[in-house]
Amino acid sequence: MIDDNTNLDNCNCNCDNCPDSTRREMMMKIRELDFAIIELALYLDTHPEDEKALCLHKEYCKDVKALKDQYQKVYGPLTIKYPCNKWRWLEEPWPWERGNF
């Protein structure tokens, strides 16, 4: 996918061919799946016998785990809970160093 040495924060374009576009798309899909998982869990609290919702919840959990693993292999950890050999976020500029607040 993307070379780990690529600095994605320097790109401010909105094109679909940009490596940063792939990163944004992956994050958006992760957020969408996380939202759906939470909503389905709330629904299942009151409808525990709904097999279709239960299957969707399991599918989305599996999908988001795979997507998060893929994202973290390329771009670094999403949370401090992700095991890694080094603190990759220290290698990139902090938000105030990029001028992106």
N, C-alpha and C positions, 0 to 999 in steps of 0.2 A: 504493500500500500504506500506508505509514506516513509521516507528516510527519517530516522530519529534525529538527525542533525538539522533538519529543516526548521527554520524559525517561522512558525505559522503566524505569529503575531504581527509581522511586518506587512501582511497583506490586508488591505482595506477594501478590496474589490467585492463586488456582489456576483461575480461570475460563477457558473456551475463547475468550471474546470479547475478552480482554485483548490489547493489542498485544504485550506481553511474551510471551504464549503463542505467538504466531506466531514470534517470535524464537527461543524455546526449541525449537519444532518444527523450524525450519530448521536450527539447530545440531545437533539430534539426528539429522536426516536426513544432514547432512554427515558426522557421526561414523560413522554406519552405513555410508555409501558408502565412506568412507576405510578402514574396517575390512575391508569386503568386497574392496576393491581389493588391499589388502595380502595378505589370505588367498588370493585367487585368484592373485596373483603368486607366492606361495610354492608353491601347488599346481602352477602352470605350470612352475616350476623342475624338477619331476620328471615332469611330464606335458605336455611342450611340443606334443604332437600333438593335444591335446584341443581341438577346434574350438569346442565349446559354451562351455568355460571361457574361451577366448580372446575369443569374441564378448561374453560377459558382462563380462569385464575392460574391453574397449573401451567398451562401453555405459555401465558404471559410471563410467569416467573422464570420458566426455562429460557424463554427468548431474551429477557432482560439480563439474565445472568451471562448468557453467551455474548450478548452485545457489550456488556460492561467489561467482560474479560478481553474481548477484542479491542475495545477502546483503550483500555489500560495498558495493553501490550504496545500500542502505537504511541499514545499520547501521555502516558503516565497515570499515576493513581488518581481516582476520583475522590477518595476519602482516605483518611489516615488509617483506616482498617485494612486497606489493600496491602498485602505483603510485597515488599520490593527490596532490592539490595541497596538502594540509595534514595535520597530525597530529591527526586527529579524536579520538583517545582522550584527548588533553589537554583536550578540552572537557567531558568527563564526569568525575564524581567518581571518585577512586581507590577501590578496595575498602574501605580503612580509613576513608574519608570517608563511605561509605554505611552503615557498621556491618555489612557483609557480609564475614565472613572465611571 
